């Protein structure tokens, strides 16, 4: 049976794309996936990390269960977990596997190169 960590309240998690070399090795296969990191506030981060370790030691999968912005239930396999104490409280950091189509890339536009005038001509 697969174990899971469920987000029961709060906003949907935000995911940051991970481009480290280690992530390539765990994602080999016929389907394109990406590794993403999410930070979650929790009261029992150490216990949740232990739950992940027990699942992995028993060669079981563990997933993150959450709702997306539209309220749909989603799951993502957890690849790594860490807990840390911060000024805001205890944080759980989860590295999860997401299909490429679910990973949104943020593109930075450089405003310094823009000119004051428009580069486009009006259509007749």
Buried (B, 14 or more C-beta within 10 A) or exposed (E): EEBBBEBEEEEBBEBEBBEEEEBEEBBEEEEEBBBBBBBBEBEEBEEBBEBBEEBBEEEEEBBBEBBEEEEEEBEBBBBBBEBEEEEEEBBBBBBBBBEEEEBEEEEEEEEEEEEEEEEEEEEE
